[in-house]
């Protein structure tokens, strides 16, 4: 696991209503632990009352537990079981025992009923907890549900302990990346906003850093000859600048993400484009969002926590030309042309998520703008090539102009289709993307940036966003389920 991502230490506490046999909850808890295997700490205290709850909490804290499973082995005591959530400093999950492992007189636990009262009491206390879609199961089913809780808990812990560090204001005419930070504070995220000059001063202070040769060697190992040798020291110096800034400025937080202004002033002043360095940090679980996209950085970080893998941030960029669709997609993949689009950024996607042959190149658009289309100099430094095919989840958590958190999630894939284009780019396919593009992305005024996780992780993402209180979680709805703004007379 990345050093910038939390390590989840699970613990389970069983609760028992005192008019039911305590042995029922205790044995059922033991069965779950046996079914789960290593990695689940079993609290030996079965909670019947408030005093038990406090003792159990002291026990799990002493054993380093940072994500708690409360198990209703029978009906459960309403006050103690909700106090566990109230006083535990971390995400809490509730699961309950299905019947069938004993007789239906002395061996019936009624946990199916107990979950209803538990949920009611959590609501009265305004407590957040994770409950699976169907939170009642056998020992093996509960163990499986607990495994699904791990990435959810990891994201919750990470966001709670996250600081997003920014450099510079949003670029002109990129107002879509400018969103109220109110939503960050509501989620418990800290933000530190700095000037580009602060970053430039810190960068210059790293000139001659004795660690530069080691970073250069690592870049050479990663890219071989597919880079500009004369840029490596400058890029290594910048990488060390960001890593040191993160360590020195995270303050009371444990984890960091960046949102940096990368144009138009950056390349000329620093002498290169920052994209390749940004990709290297992203490959280590430290997102660096382009164009000071704070919510893009947050979205990326959540995805990194859930998947434990590298992520990226891309523009929902351009349509797939008809000739590419006809040559490489039609008849080979079950997608309409409107289901496809190209995701692009200048070169921030980690090399581990790119096709073989990706290389450090120059930013064509910036070269036109800043170097009059001449021989590239300071516009070099992007990581370019086609993005590797495979499963993806395209998603974003955003604070709208009125300060409300909203989000979308869409699962799909990167197709094994050559883009014939520049930048870090891929041909994406998402079922019903055309309708999703119109009635979610456009209709709800989302910016052009979307986070990309390289796996189908929509289920965990949905639960994390729901836990954070995001009520508007959009997705790519099938044709059988029209959007509210979709014209029914097409």
C-alpha positions as CSV (number, residue, x, y, z in Angstrom):
1,X,0.0,0.0,0.0
2,X,1.2,3.5,-0.8
3,X,2.7,5.5,2.1
4,X,0.1,8.3,1.4
5,X,-2.8,5.9,1.7
6,X,-4.1,4.6,5.1
7,X,-3.7,1.1,6.3
8,X,-7.0,-0.3,7.6
9,X,-6.8,-2.2,10.8
10,X,-10.2,-3.9,11.3
11,X,-11.8,-5.0,14.5
12,X,-15.1,-6.7,15.3
13,X,-17.2,-6.2,18.4
14,X,-20.3,-8.4,19.0
15,X,-23.3,-7.1,20.9
16,X,-26.0,-9.0,22.7
17,X,-29.4,-8.0,24.1
18,X,-29.5,-9.3,27.7
19,X,-32.7,-11.2,27.2
20,X,-31.0,-13.4,24.5
21,X,-28.2,-15.9,25.2
22,X,-24.9,-14.0,25.1
23,X,-23.3,-17.2,23.8
24,X,-25.2,-16.8,20.6
25,X,-23.5,-13.6,19.7
26,X,-20.1,-14.7,21.0
27,X,-20.1,-17.9,19.0
28,X,-21.4,-16.2,15.9
29,X,-18.7,-13.6,16.2
30,X,-16.1,-16.3,16.4
31,X,-17.5,-18.0,13.3
32,X,-17.1,-14.7,11.3
33,X,-13.5,-14.3,12.4
34,X,-12.8,-17.9,11.4
35,X,-14.4,-17.3,8.0
36,X,-12.6,-14.0,7.5
37,X,-9.1,-15.2,8.3
38,X,-6.1,-12.9,9.1
39,X,-6.6,-9.2,9.4
40,X,-9.7,-9.0,11.6
41,X,-9.1,-8.3,15.3
42,X,-11.6,-10.1,17.5
43,X,-12.6,-8.1,20.6
44,X,-13.1,-10.7,23.4
45,X,-15.8,-8.5,25.1
46,X,-19.4,-9.2,24.0
47,X,-21.3,-6.0,24.7
48,X,-24.5,-6.1,26.7
49,X,-24.5,-2.7,28.4
50,X,-22.9,0.7,28.3
51,X,-20.0,-0.3,30.6
52,X,-19.2,-3.2,28.3
53,X,-19.2,-0.8,25.3
54,X,-16.6,1.4,26.9
55,X,-14.4,-1.6,27.8
56,X,-14.7,-3.0,24.3
57,X,-13.7,0.4,22.8
58,X,-10.7,0.6,25.0
59,X,-9.7,-2.9,23.9
60,X,-9.9,-2.2,20.2
61,X,-8.1,1.1,20.5
62,X,-5.3,-0.6,22.4
63,X,-5.0,-3.0,19.5
64,X,-4.7,-0.2,16.9
65,X,-8.1,-0.8,15.3
66,X,-9.1,2.2,13.1
67,X,-12.2,0.7,11.4
68,X,-14.8,-1.0,13.4
69,X,-17.4,-3.8,12.7
70,X,-20.3,-3.9,15.1
71,X,-21.9,-7.4,14.9
72,X,-25.4,-8.0,16.0
73,X,-25.3,-11.7,16.9
74,X,-28.8,-11.4,18.2
75,X,-31.3,-8.5,18.5
76,X,-28.7,-6.3,20.2
77,X,-28.9,-3.6,22.8
78,X,-29.9,-0.4,21.1
79,X,-28.0,2.2,23.3
80,X,-24.7,0.4,23.8
81,X,-24.4,-0.6,20.1
82,X,-24.9,3.0,18.9
83,X,-22.5,4.3,21.6
84,X,-19.8,2.2,19.9
85,X,-20.3,4.2,16.8
86,X,-20.6,7.5,18.6
87,X,-17.3,7.1,20.6
88,X,-15.2,5.3,18.1
89,X,-12.9,7.6,16.1
90,X,-13.1,6.0,12.7
91,X,-15.6,4.4,10.3
92,X,-18.1,1.9,11.7
93,X,-19.9,-0.9,9.9
94,X,-22.9,-2.8,11.2
95,X,-23.7,-6.4,10.1
96,X,-26.1,-8.9,11.7
97,X,-26.5,-12.7,11.9
98,X,-28.9,-14.7,9.8
99,X,-30.7,-17.6,11.4
100,X,-29.9,-21.2,10.7
101,X,-27.0,-22.2,12.9
102,X,-29.1,-23.4,15.8
103,X,-32.7,-24.4,16.8
104,X,-35.4,-21.8,16.4
105,X,-36.3,-21.7,20.0
106,X,-33.1,-21.2,22.1
107,X,-31.0,-20.6,19.0
108,X,-33.0,-17.8,17.4
109,X,-31.4,-14.3,17.6
110,X,-33.8,-11.9,15.8
111,X,-30.9,-9.8,14.6
112,X,-33.0,-9.2,11.4
113,X,-35.3,-7.2,13.6
114,X,-32.5,-5.7,15.6
115,X,-30.9,-3.9,12.6
116,X,-34.1,-1.9,12.2
117,X,-33.9,-0.5,15.8
118,X,-30.2,0.0,15.5
119,X,-30.6,2.1,12.4
120,X,-33.4,4.1,14.1
121,X,-31.1,4.9,17.0
122,X,-28.2,5.8,14.8
123,X,-30.5,8.3,13.1
124,X,-31.6,9.8,16.4
125,X,-28.0,10.4,17.4
126,X,-27.1,11.8,13.9
127,X,-24.4,9.2,13.5
128,X,-22.8,8.0,10.3
129,X,-22.3,4.3,9.8
130,X,-21.9,1.9,6.9
131,X,-24.6,-0.7,6.3
132,X,-24.2,-3.1,3.4
133,X,-27.0,-3.4,0.8
134,X,-28.3,-6.5,2.7
135,X,-26.6,-6.4,6.1
136,X,-27.8,-9.8,7.4
137,X,-25.9,-13.0,6.6
138,X,-24.2,-16.2,7.6
139,X,-20.7,-16.2,8.9
140,X,-19.2,-16.4,5.5
141,X,-21.6,-13.8,4.0
142,X,-20.7,-11.4,6.8
143,X,-17.0,-12.0,6.3
144,X,-17.5,-11.2,2.6
145,X,-19.3,-8.0,3.5
146,X,-16.6,-7.0,5.9
147,X,-14.0,-7.5,3.1
148,X,-16.0,-5.0,1.0
149,X,-15.8,-2.6,3.9
150,X,-12.0,-2.4,3.8
151,X,-11.6,0.0,0.7
152,X,-14.6,2.0,1.9
153,X,-13.0,2.5,5.3
154,X,-9.7,3.3,3.7
155,X,-11.2,6.2,1.7
156,X,-13.1,7.5,4.7
157,X,-10.0,7.5,6.9
158,X,-7.9,9.0,4.2
159,X,-10.3,11.9,3.4
160,X,-10.7,12.7,7.1
161,X,-6.9,13.0,7.4
162,X,-6.2,14.7,4.0
163,X,-4.8,18.1,3.2
164,X,-5.0,19.4,-0.4
165,X,-2.1,21.8,-1.2
166,X,-2.6,24.2,-4.1
167,X,-0.3,26.5,-6.0
168,X,-1.7,29.3,-8.0
169,X,-5.2,30.4,-9.0
170,X,-7.2,28.6,-11.6
171,X,-6.1,29.6,-15.2
172,X,-8.1,32.2,-17.0
173,X,-11.1,30.7,-18.8
174,X,-10.9,27.6,-16.7
175,X,-13.6,28.7,-14.3
176,X,-15.0,25.2,-14.3
177,X,-12.0,24.1,-12.1
178,X,-12.9,26.9,-9.6
179,X,-15.3,25.5,-6.9
180,X,-16.2,26.6,-3.4
181,X,-13.9,25.1,-0.7
182,X,-16.9,25.0,1.6
183,X,-17.5,21.4,0.6
184,X,-14.0,20.4,1.5
185,X,-14.5,21.6,5.1
186,X,-17.8,19.7,5.3
187,X,-16.0,16.5,4.4
188,X,-13.2,17.2,6.9
189,X,-10.6,18.0,4.3
190,X,-8.0,20.7,5.0
191,X,-6.8,23.0,2.2
192,X,-3.6,25.1,1.9
193,X,-3.6,27.6,-0.9
194,X,-0.2,29.0,-2.1
195,X,1.1,31.2,-4.8
196,X,3.1,29.9,-7.8
197,X,5.9,32.2,-6.6
198,X,6.0,30.2,-3.3
199,X,6.6,27.0,-5.4
200,X,9.2,28.7,-7.6
201,X,11.1,29.9,-4.6
202,X,11.0,26.4,-3.1
203,X,12.1,24.9,-6.4
204,X,15.1,27.2,-6.7
205,X,16.1,26.4,-3.1
206,X,16.4,22.7,-4.2
207,X,19.1,23.4,-6.8
208,X,22.0,21.1,-6.3
209,X,20.1,18.9,-3.8
210,X,22.3,15.9,-3.2
211,X,19.3,13.6,-3.8
212,X,18.8,14.7,-7.4
213,X,21.1,12.0,-8.9
214,X,19.1,9.2,-7.2
215,X,15.8,10.6,-8.6
216,X,17.4,11.0,-12.1
217,X,18.5,7.4,-12.0
218,X,15.0,6.3,-11.1
219,X,13.5,8.3,-14.0
220,X,16.0,6.7,-16.3
221,X,15.1,3.3,-15.1
222,X,11.4,4.1,-15.7
223,X,11.7,5.7,-19.1
224,X,15.0,4.4,-20.6
225,X,15.8,6.4,-23.7
226,X,12.2,7.6,-24.1
227,X,12.9,11.0,-22.4
228,X,15.0,14.2,-22.7
229,X,18.3,13.6,-20.8
230,X,18.9,17.3,-20.3
231,X,15.5,17.7,-18.5
232,X,16.0,15.0,-16.0
233,X,17.9,17.0,-13.3
234,X,15.3,19.8,-13.5
235,X,12.4,17.4,-13.2
236,X,14.1,15.6,-10.4
237,X,14.6,18.9,-8.6
238,X,10.9,19.6,-9.0
239,X,9.8,16.2,-7.7
240,X,11.9,16.7,-4.6
241,X,10.4,20.1,-4.1
242,X,6.9,18.8,-4.1
243,X,7.7,15.8,-1.8
244,X,9.5,18.1,0.7
245,X,6.7,20.6,0.6
246,X,4.2,17.8,1.3
247,X,6.2,16.6,4.3
248,X,6.8,20.0,5.7
249,X,3.3,21.4,5.2
250,X,0.9,18.5,6.0
251,X,0.8,19.8,9.6
252,X,-1.8,17.9,11.6
253,X,-2.8,15.8,8.6
254,X,-1.4,12.5,7.6
255,X,-2.0,12.5,3.8
256,X,-1.7,15.0,1.0
257,X,-2.8,15.7,-2.5
258,X,-1.8,18.6,-4.8
259,X,-3.7,20.8,-7.2
260,X,-1.2,22.9,-9.1
261,X,-1.3,25.6,-11.8
262,X,0.7,24.2,-14.7
263,X,0.3,26.8,-17.4
264,X,0.8,29.3,-18.9
265,X,3.6,30.8,-16.7
266,X,4.9,27.5,-15.3
267,X,6.9,26.0,-18.1
268,X,8.8,29.2,-19.0
269,X,9.7,30.0,-15.4
270,X,10.6,26.4,-14.4
271,X,12.0,25.4,-17.7
272,X,9.8,22.3,-18.4
273,X,6.2,21.1,-18.2
274,X,5.4,19.4,-14.8
275,X,3.3,16.6,-16.3
276,X,5.8,13.7,-16.0
277,X,6.7,14.5,-12.5
278,X,2.9,14.7,-11.6
279,X,2.5,11.3,-13.1
280,X,5.3,9.9,-10.9
281,X,3.7,11.2,-7.8
282,X,0.2,9.9,-8.8
283,X,1.8,6.4,-9.3
284,X,2.7,6.6,-5.6
285,X,-0.7,7.6,-4.3
286,X,-0.1,11.3,-4.3
287,X,-2.4,12.9,-6.8
288,X,-1.3,16.1,-8.5
289,X,-4.4,17.6,-10.2
290,X,-3.9,19.8,-13.2
291,X,-5.1,23.4,-13.5
292,X,-5.6,23.8,-9.7
293,X,-8.6,21.4,-9.8
294,X,-9.1,21.0,-6.1
295,X,-12.1,18.6,-6.4
296,X,-10.2,16.7,-9.1
297,X,-7.4,16.1,-6.6
298,X,-9.9,15.0,-4.0
299,X,-11.6,12.7,-6.4
300,X,-8.3,11.2,-7.5
301,X,-7.3,10.6,-3.8
302,X,-10.6,8.8,-3.0
303,X,-10.1,6.5,-6.0
304,X,-6.5,5.8,-4.9
305,X,-7.7,4.9,-1.5
306,X,-10.4,2.6,-2.8
307,X,-8.3,0.8,-5.4
308,X,-4.9,1.0,-3.7
309,X,-3.6,1.7,-7.2
310,X,-2.5,4.6,-9.4
311,X,-5.2,6.9,-10.8
312,X,-5.3,9.8,-13.2
313,X,-7.3,12.9,-14.0
314,X,-8.4,13.4,-17.6
315,X,-10.4,15.8,-19.8
316,X,-13.6,14.4,-21.2
317,X,-12.1,15.6,-24.3
318,X,-13.2,14.8,-27.8
319,X,-15.5,12.5,-29.8
320,X,-14.2,9.5,-31.6
321,X,-14.0,10.1,-35.3
322,X,-16.4,8.1,-37.5
323,X,-13.5,6.5,-39.4
324,X,-11.8,5.2,-36.2
325,X,-15.1,3.9,-35.0
326,X,-15.7,2.1,-38.3
327,X,-12.2,0.7,-38.6
328,X,-11.6,-0.4,-35.0
329,X,-14.8,-0.5,-33.0
330,X,-17.9,-1.3,-35.1
331,X,-18.5,-5.0,-35.1
332,X,-15.7,-5.7,-32.7
333,X,-17.2,-4.1,-29.5
334,X,-20.8,-3.8,-28.5
335,X,-20.7,0.0,-28.4
336,X,-22.5,2.7,-30.4
337,X,-20.2,5.6,-31.4
338,X,-22.0,7.8,-28.9
339,X,-20.9,5.4,-26.2
340,X,-17.3,6.4,-26.9
341,X,-15.1,9.4,-26.4
342,X,-11.5,10.2,-25.9
343,X,-10.1,11.0,-22.4
344,X,-7.0,13.2,-22.6
345,X,-4.5,15.2,-20.6
346,X,-1.2,16.6,-21.5
347,X,0.7,13.8,-19.9
348,X,-0.1,13.2,-16.2
349,X,-1.2,9.6,-16.4
350,X,1.4,7.2,-14.7
351,X,3.5,5.1,-17.1
352,X,2.2,2.0,-15.4
353,X,-1.2,2.8,-16.9
354,X,0.1,3.6,-20.4
355,X,0.8,1.4,-23.4
356,X,4.3,0.3,-24.1
357,X,6.3,3.0,-25.9
358,X,4.9,5.9,-23.9
359,X,7.6,8.7,-23.8
360,X,8.4,12.1,-22.3
361,X,7.6,14.5,-25.1
362,X,6.4,18.1,-25.4
363,X,3.1,19.8,-25.0
364,X,1.9,20.6,-28.6
365,X,-0.8,23.1,-27.5
366,X,1.6,25.0,-25.2
367,X,4.3,24.9,-27.8
368,X,2.0,26.7,-30.2
369,X,1.0,29.2,-27.6
370,X,4.3,29.9,-25.9
371,X,7.0,29.0,-28.4
372,X,5.2,29.9,-31.6
373,X,5.3,26.3,-32.8
374,X,9.1,26.3,-33.0
375,X,11.6,23.7,-31.7
376,X,10.2,22.8,-28.3
377,X,12.3,23.8,-25.3
378,X,10.5,24.6,-22.1
379,X,7.3,23.0,-23.3
380,X,8.9,19.6,-23.0
381,X,8.0,17.3,-20.0
382,X,4.7,15.6,-20.8
383,X,4.3,11.9,-20.6
384,X,2.6,10.9,-23.9
385,X,1.1,7.8,-25.5
386,X,-2.1,5.8,-25.5
387,X,-3.6,4.7,-22.2
388,X,-3.5,1.0,-21.7
389,X,-6.8,-0.9,-22.4
390,X,-8.8,-2.3,-19.5
391,X,-11.6,-1.7,-17.0
392,X,-12.0,1.8,-15.7
393,X,-14.4,3.9,-13.5
394,X,-14.9,7.5,-14.5
395,X,-16.1,9.6,-11.7
396,X,-16.0,13.0,-9.9
397,X,-17.0,14.5,-6.6
398,X,-17.8,18.2,-7.0
399,X,-19.0,21.2,-5.1
400,X,-21.4,23.2,-7.3
401,X,-21.6,27.0,-7.5
402,X,-24.2,27.0,-4.7
403,X,-22.0,25.0,-2.3
404,X,-23.7,21.6,-2.7
405,X,-21.7,18.4,-3.0
406,X,-22.7,16.2,-6.0
407,X,-21.1,13.4,-7.9
408,X,-21.2,11.0,-10.7
409,X,-19.9,7.4,-11.3
410,X,-19.7,5.5,-14.6
411,X,-18.0,2.2,-15.2
412,X,-16.6,1.3,-18.6
413,X,-13.3,0.5,-20.3
414,X,-10.4,1.8,-22.3
415,X,-10.6,0.1,-25.7
416,X,-7.5,-1.4,-27.4
417,X,-7.8,1.2,-30.2
418,X,-5.1,3.5,-31.4
419,X,-6.0,7.1,-30.9
420,X,-3.8,8.5,-33.7
421,X,-3.4,11.6,-31.5
422,X,-1.1,13.4,-29.0
423,X,-0.9,13.6,-25.2
424,X,-1.8,11.0,-22.7
425,X,-5.0,9.8,-24.3
426,X,-7.3,6.8,-24.7
427,X,-10.5,5.7,-26.4
428,X,-13.0,5.2,-23.6
429,X,-16.3,3.4,-23.9
430,X,-19.1,3.7,-21.3
431,X,-22.5,2.2,-21.9
432,X,-25.1,4.9,-22.8
433,X,-22.3,7.6,-22.6
434,X,-24.2,9.9,-25.0
435,X,-27.2,10.2,-22.7
436,X,-25.0,10.4,-19.6
437,X,-23.0,13.2,-21.3
438,X,-26.1,15.2,-22.0
439,X,-28.3,14.6,-19.0
440,X,-25.7,14.4,-16.3
441,X,-22.4,16.0,-17.3
442,X,-24.0,18.9,-19.3
443,X,-27.3,19.1,-17.5
444,X,-25.7,19.2,-14.0
445,X,-22.9,21.5,-15.1
446,X,-19.9,19.3,-14.3
447,X,-16.5,20.5,-15.3
448,X,-14.5,18.8,-18.1
449,X,-12.1,17.0,-15.7
450,X,-13.0,13.5,-14.5
451,X,-11.0,11.2,-12.3
452,X,-10.2,7.7,-13.6
453,X,-9.7,4.6,-11.5
454,X,-8.3,1.6,-13.4
455,X,-10.8,-0.9,-12.1
456,X,-14.5,-1.3,-11.8
457,X,-15.0,0.2,-8.3
458,X,-18.3,1.9,-8.6
459,X,-19.9,-0.1,-5.8
460,X,-17.3,1.0,-3.3
461,X,-17.3,4.6,-4.6
462,X,-21.0,4.8,-4.3
463,X,-20.9,3.7,-0.6
464,X,-18.1,6.2,0.2
465,X,-20.0,9.1,-1.4
466,X,-23.2,8.0,0.3
467,X,-21.3,7.9,3.7
468,X,-20.1,11.4,3.1
469,X,-23.7,12.6,2.7
470,X,-23.7,13.2,-1.0
471,X,-27.3,12.9,-2.0
472,X,-26.9,13.4,-5.7
473,X,-24.9,10.5,-7.0
474,X,-25.5,10.2,-10.8
475,X,-24.6,7.3,-13.0
476,X,-25.0,6.2,-16.6
477,X,-28.7,5.0,-16.6
478,X,-29.9,2.4,-19.0
479,X,-32.4,3.3,-21.7
480,X,-35.1,1.7,-19.7
481,X,-34.6,4.3,-17.0
482,X,-34.9,7.8,-18.6
483,X,-33.3,10.9,-17.0
484,X,-35.7,13.5,-15.6
485,X,-34.6,15.9,-18.3
486,X,-34.6,13.4,-21.1
487,X,-37.2,14.1,-23.9
488,X,-39.6,11.1,-24.0
489,X,-40.7,11.9,-27.6
490,X,-37.4,11.1,-29.3
